[in-house]
Amino acid sequence: MFRALSEFISDITGGNRDTQAFEDDDYRLAAAALLVHVMSIDGAVTEEEQRVLKEILRARFDLSTADCDALLELAIAKDAEAVDLYAFTSVLNRALDDESRRRVVEMMFEVAYADGVLTEFEDNLVWRAAELLHVGSRERVEIRRDVRKEVETGGDERSHETRDGDEQDEKPS
């Protein structure tokens, strides 16, 4: 898994350092680190997950390709050194309003569903982050359902269900 992330970093960085700096308290870095964590939590980092993650970061934060690559490189490093989700969610709670925090949860589900399957690890991670972001269970379930529907109607004929039951509201802690 870490080799795949290292190769991903190498592929995206290309030695270009003419990019904006992202400080530790930058909400974009905190959100990107959460997304990286979602991408890698199941132990398999797919090309589709990588593509979706980069697409989300570029679109949501209006970044150039170089800035997106720099942000992603930092996010991978921050995720690797993090001991819990609080370091990221506390930055997001200070910087974002309710709707923006819900949007972060939506982005997490978009990355989780990128490979066509929402694993129980991914679902549990999003649940824990959503709780820390003060996004309630009902909202989280609605966001998950909306993202799943969008993925299913996006022209892909594969099934996009969780492995442990999609309608389950809570996970044991």
C-alpha positions as CSV (number, residue, x, y, z in Angstrom):
1,M,0.0,0.0,0.0
2,F,2.7,2.5,1.0
3,R,4.7,1.6,-2.2
4,A,1.6,2.4,-4.3
5,L,1.2,5.8,-2.4
6,S,5.0,6.5,-3.0
7,E,4.6,5.7,-6.7
8,F,1.6,8.0,-6.8
9,I,3.6,10.8,-5.2
10,S,6.4,10.3,-7.7
11,D,4.0,10.3,-10.6
12,I,2.3,13.6,-9.5
13,T,5.2,15.6,-8.3
14,G,7.5,15.6,-11.3
15,G,10.0,17.9,-9.5
16,N,7.8,21.0,-10.0
17,R,8.1,23.3,-7.0
18,D,6.7,26.5,-8.4
19,T,3.4,26.1,-6.4
20,Q,1.6,27.9,-3.6
21,A,2.4,26.8,-0.1
22,F,-0.2,25.0,2.0
23,E,0.1,25.7,5.7
24,D,-0.7,23.1,8.4
25,D,-3.9,25.0,9.3
26,D,-5.1,25.2,5.7
27,Y,-8.5,23.6,5.5
28,R,-7.7,22.3,2.0
29,L,-4.7,20.4,3.4
30,A,-6.9,18.9,6.1
31,A,-9.6,17.9,3.7
32,A,-7.1,16.4,1.2
33,A,-5.5,14.4,4.0
34,L,-8.9,12.9,5.0
35,L,-9.5,12.0,1.3
36,V,-6.0,10.4,1.1
37,H,-6.9,8.4,4.2
38,V,-10.2,7.2,2.6
39,M,-8.3,6.2,-0.5
40,S,-5.8,4.1,1.3
41,I,-7.9,2.7,4.3
42,D,-8.8,-0.5,2.5
43,G,-5.2,-1.3,1.6
44,A,-5.8,-1.0,-2.1
45,V,-5.1,2.2,-3.9
46,T,-6.5,2.0,-7.4
47,E,-5.8,4.3,-10.4
48,E,-9.5,5.3,-10.5
49,E,-9.4,6.4,-6.8
50,Q,-6.3,8.4,-7.6
51,R,-7.9,10.0,-10.6
52,V,-11.1,10.8,-8.7
53,L,-9.1,12.2,-5.8
54,K,-7.1,14.6,-8.0
55,E,-10.3,15.6,-9.9
56,I,-12.1,16.4,-6.7
57,L,-9.2,18.5,-5.3
58,R,-8.7,20.4,-8.5
59,A,-12.4,21.2,-8.9
60,R,-13.4,21.8,-5.3
61,F,-10.5,24.0,-4.5
62,D,-10.0,25.6,-7.9
63,L,-6.3,24.4,-8.1
64,S,-3.9,24.3,-11.0
65,T,-2.5,20.8,-11.7
66,A,0.8,21.8,-10.1
67,D,-0.9,23.2,-7.0
68,C,-3.1,20.1,-6.8
69,D,0.0,17.9,-7.0
70,A,1.7,19.9,-4.2
71,L,-1.4,19.7,-2.0
72,L,-1.7,15.9,-2.6
73,E,2.0,15.4,-1.8
74,L,1.6,17.2,1.5
75,A,-1.7,15.5,2.3
76,I,-0.1,12.1,1.8
77,A,2.7,13.0,4.2
78,K,0.3,14.5,6.8
79,D,-1.9,11.4,6.6
80,A,1.1,9.2,7.1
81,E,2.2,11.0,10.3
82,A,-1.3,11.5,11.7
83,V,-2.3,9.5,14.8
84,D,-6.1,10.2,14.5
85,L,-8.7,12.1,12.5
86,Y,-9.0,15.0,15.0
87,A,-5.9,16.8,13.7
88,F,-7.8,17.2,10.4
89,T,-11.3,17.6,11.5
90,S,-10.5,20.3,14.1
91,V,-9.0,22.4,11.3
92,L,-12.1,21.9,9.2
93,N,-14.4,22.7,12.1
94,R,-12.7,26.0,12.7
95,A,-12.5,27.0,9.0
96,L,-15.8,25.7,7.5
97,D,-19.5,26.3,8.0
98,D,-22.0,23.4,8.3
99,E,-22.7,23.1,4.6
100,S,-19.0,23.0,3.8
101,R,-18.3,20.3,6.3
102,R,-21.2,18.3,4.8
103,R,-19.4,18.8,1.4
104,V,-16.2,17.3,2.9
105,V,-18.2,14.2,3.9
106,E,-19.6,14.1,0.4
107,M,-16.1,14.3,-1.1
108,M,-15.0,11.4,1.2
109,F,-17.8,9.2,-0.1
110,E,-17.0,10.2,-3.7
111,V,-13.4,8.9,-3.2
112,A,-14.7,5.8,-1.4
113,Y,-17.0,4.9,-4.2
114,A,-14.4,5.6,-6.9
115,D,-13.4,2.0,-7.2
116,G,-17.1,0.9,-7.4
117,V,-17.3,-0.5,-3.8
118,L,-17.8,1.1,-0.5
119,T,-15.9,-1.2,1.9
120,E,-16.8,-1.3,5.6
121,F,-13.4,0.3,6.4
122,E,-14.3,3.2,4.2
123,D,-17.8,3.5,5.5
124,N,-16.6,3.4,9.1
125,L,-13.9,6.0,8.4
126,V,-16.4,8.4,6.9
127,W,-18.8,7.8,9.8
128,R,-16.1,8.7,12.3
129,A,-15.0,11.8,10.4
130,A,-18.6,12.9,10.0
131,E,-19.2,12.6,13.7
132,L,-16.1,14.7,14.4
133,L,-17.3,17.2,11.7
134,H,-20.7,17.5,13.4
135,V,-22.5,16.0,10.5
136,G,-25.3,13.9,11.9
137,S,-26.1,10.3,11.1
138,R,-29.2,11.1,9.0
139,E,-27.3,13.7,6.9
140,R,-24.4,11.2,6.5
141,V,-26.7,8.4,5.3
142,E,-28.4,10.8,2.9
143,I,-25.1,12.0,1.5
144,R,-23.9,8.3,1.1
145,R,-27.2,7.4,-0.7
146,D,-26.9,10.5,-3.0
147,V,-23.3,9.7,-3.9
148,R,-24.1,6.1,-4.5
149,K,-27.0,7.0,-6.8
150,E,-24.8,9.4,-8.7
151,V,-22.2,6.7,-9.2
152,E,-24.8,4.2,-10.2
153,T,-26.3,6.5,-12.8
154,G,-23.0,7.7,-14.1
155,G,-23.0,5.1,-16.9
156,D,-21.3,2.4,-14.9
157,E,-23.3,-0.9,-14.9
158,R,-21.4,-2.4,-11.9
159,S,-23.1,-2.7,-8.5
160,H,-22.1,0.0,-6.0
161,E,-23.2,-1.4,-2.7
162,T,-21.4,-1.7,0.6
163,R,-20.2,-5.1,1.5
164,D,-22.0,-5.1,4.9
165,G,-25.3,-3.5,4.0
166,D,-25.8,0.0,2.7
167,E,-28.7,1.0,4.8
168,Q,-27.0,0.4,8.2
169,D,-27.0,3.7,10.1
170,E,-24.3,3.2,12.7
171,K,-21.2,1.3,13.2
172,P,-19.9,0.0,16.5
173,S,-17.1,2.2,17.8
